[in-house]
């Protein structure tokens, strides 16, 4: 029993150190972003303020964690807003029973003993997009636009895999951010 607890404790201590991501300091991020970002001459005097704003935004999105991967939950489907039966929490209205007209709806009517299949066109394209959307790395770059996650098609503007954004090296993340003008 004690040995098992010791093994669990050892794993809990070692696993975080084996992960590839790390927390970047604000100073390191400011230095590397400052070197990569080029402002027009008329805006050079505002560079430190600009960097502070960008770093503040990055901190609020990823807490400066290079290994962070988020898969956003579609709007309206969070655990806190849905009750156990799929209705909005706090909504005490009972569901109405289906009328006979609704039961005989043409779309669901049986034809020749077989039900019609719904076409894939009826599925919401936004629902499909959100279910596969991932945000990667310190800048939380989308796999739909910036990198290839392998889960769905991507514009892959940075011509890289999303795993490249979750490692210790933030230079590839910064290069992508600057190349695509997402820091502006």
C-alpha positions, -999 to 999 in steps of 0.1 A, spaced: 0 0 0 27 25 10 49 14 -20 20 21 -44 14 55 -29 52 62 -32 50 52 -69 21 75 -76 39 104 -59 70 98 -79 50 97 -112 32 129 -102 65 147 -96 83 134 -127 55 137 -153 54 175 -153 91 177 -158 89 154 -189 65 176 -207 79 197 -235 62 230 -227 75 256 -203 64 289 -188 82 318 -205 91 349 -185 77 382 -196 112 396 -199 123 368 -223 92 372 -244 96 410 -245 133 406 -256 125 380 -284 94 398 -296 112 431 -296 139 416 -319 114 401 -343 88 429 -346 96 458 -368 75 489 -364 75 518 -389 98 547 -379 70 569 -368 58 543 -343 92 533 -329 88 555 -299 57 534 -289 74 500 -293 77 493 -255 40 501 -250 31 480 -279 51 450 -266 36 454 -232 1 452 -247 9 422 -268 25 404 -238 -4 412 -216 -28 397 -241 -6 366 -245 -5 362 -207 -43 363 -205 -46 337 -232 -19 312 -223 -4 323 -190 29 323 -210 28 285 -212 44 272 -244 28 237 -241 -8 248 -238 -33 233 -261 -70 243 -259 -100 229 -277 -128 254 -272 -162 241 -262 -189 253 -286 -209 282 -273 -240 272 -253 -227 237 -246 -206 242 -216 -211 221 -185 -221 250 -164 -248 262 -187 -264 228 -194 -285 208 -170 -283 170 -168 -312 166 -193 -297 189 -219 -319 219 -210 -305 251 -197 -297 251 -161 -323 269 -140 -350 264 -166 -378 246 -149 -402 244 -179 -413 209 -189 -408 197 -224 -440 195 -243 -451 162 -258 -449 158 -295 -482 162 -313 -494 137 -339 -485 162 -366 -449 164 -355 -446 126 -353 -457 124 -390 -432 150 -402 -423 143 -438 -385 143 -431 -388 115 -406 -417 96 -422 -410 60 -431 -411 51 -467 -414 15 -477 -405 4 -442 -372 23 -442 -364 56 -427 -347 83 -447 -312 92 -437 -304 128 -430 -280 143 -455 -247 156 -442 -257 190 -457 -282 194 -428 -254 194 -402 -242 227 -391 -208 236 -407 -200 258 -377 -206 230 -354 -182 208 -374 -156 236 -374 -157 242 -337 -155 205 -328 -121 202 -344 -107 237 -337 -76 237 -315 -54 265 -302 -17 258 -297 12 272 -278 20 304 -261 2 326 -287 -28 301 -289 -25 299 -327 -54 281 -344 -49 249 -363 -75 260 -388 -53 289 -400 -17 287 -388 -6 251 -385 -14 215 -395 -28 195 -366 -37 165 -388 -73 166 -375 -88 186 -404 -78 208 -433 -59 239 -425 -46 270 -443 -13 263 -426 0 298 -432 31 291 -412 39 259 -430 44 238 -399 28 212 -376 9 224 -345 33 204 -323 60 229 -332 41 255 -312 39 234 -281 77 229 -275 102 249 -255 114 269 -285 93 300 -289 112 314 -319 90 294 -344 59 307 -326 72 343 -329 82 338 -365 47 326 -373 31 355 -354 53 381 -372 50 364 -407 12 364 -405 10 399 -389 -11 385 -360 7 407 -335 -8 439 -349 
